[in-house]
Structures are given as C-alpha cells and as structure tokens.
Amino acid sequence: MIVGANTSDISQRRAFREAIASATPRLPGQSPGASADALREAEPVLSVADAAVIVRANNSDIARRRAFREAIASATPRLPGQSNRAWAAALRAAEPGLSAAEIARIVRASEGPPASSS
C-alpha cells in the first residue's frame, strides 16, 4: 500500500521472498506442500501463487492443500443464496492465480458429502 504495489508484485521481489522464507524456514525432510502450509499460517495473506514461488512448487500443488483451500474459502466466503458460479467468480477475483479446476475443487469441498442414493 505504501509503495503503490500489490502483494504479488512485492512477493516476487527476492528480498521479501527470502524474509518470508527465513521467518518460517523449511524443516529438514518437509515437503513443499507442508512448508507452504506453514507459510500460510504465518502469513495469512500469502496467496497460492506467492507461496508456490517461495517453496518452489507449482500453484496447483499448493492450491490442493486443505489449509489453502480453507483459507481461500474463509477469506472469500460464499454469501447467502450465492450461486456456485457467482462464488467461483468471487474466488477468482480474490485469487487470480487459481485455475478453474482449483476453484471448482474449493466450491465442491464446501458443498459437503454427496447425498445418499438409497
């Protein structure tokens, strides 16, 4: 906000990535996904794309993580009566780096288990 840039622009700068990574270092043997979960917990505003850059993983691997799906869904909650399509558009606006498949995964996860056919 101070310099007139968005979070993604700032997180792409090496000094910021290194500062975030050093504040929540990757533990020996820790997977990139688990490391990204720890980063998201320490920096709740960190986007999927930013976390992926820091832990050197792809967006899709990070977006599949339960911690990220839940954080994204809670940061942009479904409004009462909001359709899946409208909520998906709101999720895309909040996290532009997410693919359509990743957004669909978040929307489906919020719907609960499928109804029994019996």
N, C-alpha and C positions, 0 to 999 in steps of 0.2 A: 504494500500500500504506500509506503513512504517513497519508494523509488518509481512508482507507477508501473510496476510489472505484475504479472500474475504468478501464482505459486509455481506453476510448471516451468516458467521461464527461470525463476530463481533456483528451483531444484536441479535444473540442468547445469548449473554452474558447479564446477568441480569443488570449490571451497565449501559450498553448502552441502553437497553430497557427502564429502569427507567428514564434515562436522556432524551430520546426522548419523552417519555410519559409525563414527567413533563414540558417539553418545550411547549407542546401542550396538556394541560390537557383535559380530557373528561368532558364536561359540564353536569350538572345535567339533567337527562332525555334524554341525547343524545344517539342515537343508536350506536352500534358498527360500523356500516357502515359509519355514519356521522362522527364519531370520526376518522375512517380510512381515510376519505376524507380530514379532517383537517390535519392529519399527513402527508399525501402525498403532500398536498400543502406546508407545512412547510419543508418537507424533500423530494424533488422530486425524489431522487434516491432510496427511500424506495421501496422495492419490495412488491408484493402482499403477499407473504409468511411472510415477516417481519412485515408488518402492521397487518396481521391476528394474529400473535403471541402477538403483543403489545396490541391489543384491545380484545384479547381472542375471536376471531371468526374463522371460517374456511376459507380457501383460496377461495373456491367457492363463498361464500357470498361477500367477498371483491372484487374478480375479476368481479363480476356482476355490480359493481358500475360504473356509467358512468365516473366519474373522473379517475378511474384506467384504464378503457378501453381506454379512450382518451389519457391518459399519456403514456400507453404502446404503443399504435399505433403511437404516435408522437415521442417517443424515438426510435422506430424501424420502420420508415416509409416504406411504400410499394415503391419499386423502379419502375421507368417507365418500363412497359412491364413485370413486375414480376408476375408470376402466383400465384394463391391463395395458392397452395401447397408450393411454394418456400418462400412466405411471412410467411406462418404458421411456416415453419422450422426456419426462422429468429426470429420470435416472441418466439418460444420455446427456442431457444438458449439464447435470451436476458432475458427471464423469465422462467427458468426451472421448477418452481413450478406450472405453469399453466397446467391445464388438456387440453386434446384435445377439449373438449366441450367449455371450456373458450376461447381457441384460435379461434375456429370456430365462436364464438359469436363476437369476435373482427373483424375478417375478414368479416363476414356478415354485421356488422354495417357499415363498410367502403364502402360497395357496393351501398349504397343509397336505396331508396324505390324500390320495385319491379315494373317492367313495367306494365302498364295497359293492360288488355286483350281485351279492346274494340277497 
